[in-house]
Amino acid sequence: MIPVDIDDIRAAAARMDGHVVKTPMLPSRTLADITGTGELWLKFENRQYTASFKERGALNRLLALSGEERRRGVIAMSAGNHAQGVAFHGSRLGIDTTIVMPEATPFVKVDNTERLGAKVVLFGDTVDDAATHALELATRDGLVFIHPFDDPLIIAGQGTIGLEMLEAAPDLDALVIPIGGGGLVSGIAIAARAIRPETEIVGVEAELYPAMLQTLRGEAVKAGGSTVADGIAVKRPGRLTLSIIRELVDHIQLVNEAAIERAILDLLEIEKTVAEGAGAAGLAALIADPDRFAGKKVGLVISGGNIDSRLMSAVIIRGLVRTARLVRFAIAVPDSPGSLAAIARTIAEARGNVVDVAHHRAFSGHSVREAVVDFTLETRNEAHARAISRHIEQNGFAIVGRKQIDE
């Protein structure tokens, strides 16, 4: 039996009214064209005060605490977004909060959590390690444990997003929702099944962390590795969320790192919005499997925007490389005065912009009378990069290599 129903979600919405942002739900014509969907609607949960949907469930759970529980204080484990939601609303309600976070949590999430009033404890490599330690501290110090996803009140709070999405776009054919522990997709699925049962519910997991899909299939969970989608890097799905997803979610899709990175960049460039890896996972699913969603009216949740600025910088640069707007040619040139200037002029004639030059003599496998020069160039697109390449070779220079990211 599912422990949350539409009435619980509506009650959560009423309880939280005025205390969380009713975030925009807007269509994206450009992304619809790119992905081949009939319509594509984006729910901008990255515009919550803490830049994540996690506030909703956290607040709904905190409001249910008794006076005695509030006095004891609360503890949570989180990769960052649940932490900030608990810290922010805990501070507003006068509740002491402690958050256990994995040691590799992005600095921006640690700093923001502390700024919002919580005590942060860094422990372990994953959210599962952090969870074990948080439960130990809860027992030792008498704190109330606020689970990030496996709690009916958390699930009901997240389900309010489903109410708002279907209010803004009542006839959605599909909802595409990121899955970490499963609280978000569970709440939205409950709301959607009650309001529009025919809407397809698609969950999205990072390819490196397919714990929910593997568990549903009865397989041993094999998850791990470095992912840009740290917010959904969960190795152990929730007990409640697993049962809800088994009953209500139609399909779970896995997305690789390249698709997630591309989705982050597309949201930044096209929608001018910052999404963390988990927040871009829904769009990554459309990029990875456009045939499934072709011609459909699809709703996505941009679940969070808390991405470290250095990581975002790396995603942007790698995205420019993947789309050939940044290319590197290794060019063999005579090791003589004027050769470097000549190749630079040739590139300029083709309207390439040189952003970096590395000149190699000792490590070249070519004639001692030649040097290999790595030119990093800014271009308009792949077609322009090919045109530059042809122009270089037509002017008598040999391109001996082009470096790119291996997918």
Secondary structure, DSSP 4 states (H G I P E B T S, - for coil): --S--HHHHHHHHHHHTTTS----EEE-HHHHHHHT-SEEEEEEGGGSTTSBTHHHHHHHHHHT--HHHHHH-EEEE-SSHHHHHHHHHHHHTT--EEEEE-TT--HHHHHHHHHTT-EEEE-SSSHHHHHHHHHHHHHHHTPEE--SSSSHHHHHHHHHHHHHHHHHSTT-SEEEEE-SSSHHHHHHHHHHHHH-TTSEEEEEEETT--HHHHHHTTPPP---S--S-GGG--SS--HHHHHHHHHH--EEEEE-HHHHHHHHHHHHHHH-----TGGGHHHHHHHH-HHHHTT-EEEEEE-B----HHHHHHHHHHHHHHTTSEEEEEEEEESSTTHHHHHHHHHHHTT-EEEEEEEESTT--S-TTEEEEEEEEE-SSHHHHHHHHHHHHHTT-EEEEEE----
